[in-house]
């Protein structure tokens, strides 16, 4: 069971690194918001892993490294920006559109 927990912790660590990279390198807001939501799902999975590890080992040593990385990502500027947009999504739905707005594409020749 310990190997299973370690495998899950390693998988989560890899996915946290991927989410961090996607948050920093996102080219548009939609991609950044997707990375933000993926990261939030990883935090939920981390809590489940913590609960399982505590039930089996009565210790937190497996998830300690992940906790530190999650805190670093959650404190980063890209995460904070995505979090701000996520909490204010109903107010700003007019601002976030899936297609880019290019006035020259809307013009038609005479």
Backbone torsions as a table, in degrees:
resi	resn	phi	psi	omega
1	UNK	NA	-32.4	179.1
2	UNK	-64.2	-39.2	177.9
3	UNK	-64.3	-37.9	177.5
4	UNK	-63.4	-45.1	177.9
5	UNK	-62.8	-40.9	179.4
6	UNK	-66.6	-37.6	177.4
7	UNK	-64.0	-43.2	177.5
8	UNK	-64.2	-39.6	178.4
9	UNK	-65.5	-41.3	177.9
10	UNK	-64.3	-41.2	178.0
11	UNK	-62.7	-44.4	178.3
12	UNK	-64.2	-39.2	179.1
13	UNK	-61.7	-42.6	178.6
14	UNK	-64.3	-42.6	-179.4
15	UNK	-68.3	-33.7	175.8
16	UNK	-63.9	-42.7	177.8
17	UNK	-62.7	-39.9	178.3
18	UNK	-65.0	-44.1	178.6
19	UNK	-62.9	-39.6	178.5
20	UNK	-61.7	-44.9	178.4
21	UNK	-62.6	-43.2	179.7
22	UNK	-65.9	-36.0	177.0
23	UNK	-64.0	-40.7	-177.2
24	UNK	-76.9	-34.1	-172.6
25	UNK	-103.5	8.9	-178.9
26	UNK	-62.6	134.9	-177.7
27	UNK	-88.2	-18.8	177.8
28	UNK	-145.0	171.1	-175.6
29	UNK	-66.6	-34.6	-179.8
30	UNK	-62.9	-42.0	178.8
31	UNK	-67.7	-38.9	178.8
32	UNK	-66.4	-39.3	179.2
33	UNK	-67.8	-36.4	176.4
34	UNK	-63.1	-43.7	177.4
35	UNK	-63.6	-37.9	177.6
36	UNK	-61.6	-46.6	-179.7
37	UNK	-67.5	-37.0	175.3
38	UNK	-62.3	-40.6	178.8
39	UNK	-65.4	-40.8	177.6
40	UNK	-61.9	-38.5	176.5
41	UNK	-65.2	-36.2	177.7
42	UNK	-66.0	-35.9	178.3
43	UNK	-64.1	-38.4	176.9
44	UNK	-64.3	-43.3	178.0
45	UNK	-64.3	-34.0	177.3
46	UNK	-65.0	-39.7	177.4
47	UNK	-64.2	-38.0	177.0
48	UNK	-66.0	-42.6	177.0
49	UNK	-61.8	-41.6	178.4
50	UNK	-60.4	-45.1	-180.0
51	UNK	-61.9	-43.5	178.8
52	UNK	-65.2	-41.2	-179.6
53	UNK	-66.3	-40.2	178.9
54	UNK	-67.6	-34.9	179.6
55	UNK	-68.4	-33.3	-176.7
56	UNK	-91.7	-48.2	-171.4
57	UNK	-101.7	-15.0	-174.8
58	UNK	56.7	32.3	176.5
59	UNK	-146.9	167.7	-175.4
60	UNK	-116.4	17.3	-172.1
61	UNK	-69.9	-27.9	-178.9
62	UNK	-69.7	-38.2	-175.6
63	UNK	-97.5	0.5	-178.2
64	UNK	-62.3	-43.9	179.4
65	UNK	-65.1	-40.3	178.4
66	UNK	-65.8	-39.4	178.0
67	UNK	-57.9	-42.9	-179.6
68	UNK	-63.4	-43.6	-179.8
69	UNK	-66.8	-40.8	178.9
70	UNK	-63.1	-41.2	177.1
71	UNK	-62.2	-39.5	178.6
72	UNK	-64.3	-44.1	-180.0
73	UNK	-66.6	-42.8	-179.1
74	UNK	-66.3	-22.6	178.1
75	UNK	-90.3	-4.8	-176.9
76	UNK	-75.6	156.5	-179.2
77	UNK	-62.7	-44.5	178.8
78	UNK	-60.2	-38.0	178.3
79	UNK	-66.5	-41.8	-179.1
80	UNK	-63.3	-40.7	178.0
81	UNK	-64.2	-46.5	179.4
82	UNK	-63.9	-38.4	177.9
83	UNK	-63.6	-40.6	179.1
84	UNK	-62.2	-45.3	178.2
85	UNK	-65.3	-38.0	-178.6
86	UNK	-65.7	-37.8	-179.3
87	UNK	-76.9	-21.5	-178.7
88	UNK	-112.7	22.2	-176.5
89	UNK	-57.8	-44.8	-179.9
90	UNK	-62.6	-34.8	-178.8
91	UNK	-74.0	-28.6	-172.5
92	UNK	-112.3	20.3	-176.8
93	UNK	-63.0	-26.3	177.5
94	UNK	-69.8	-24.6	-177.0
95	UNK	-81.7	-32.3	-175.7
96	UNK	-96.5	110.5	178.6
97	UNK	-125.5	148.6	-176.3
98	UNK	-70.8	-30.9	-178.4
99	UNK	-101.1	152.5	177.0
100	UNK	-79.7	149.3	-179.7
101	UNK	-98.8	117.0	178.2
102	UNK	-128.8	106.3	-177.1
103	UNK	-57.7	-32.3	-179.0
104	UNK	-67.2	-27.2	179.0
105	UNK	-74.5	-21.0	-178.8
106	UNK	-85.9	-17.6	-178.2
107	UNK	-76.6	146.9	179.3
108	UNK	-119.9	146.3	179.8
109	UNK	-68.1	150.9	-179.6
110	UNK	-76.7	NA	NA
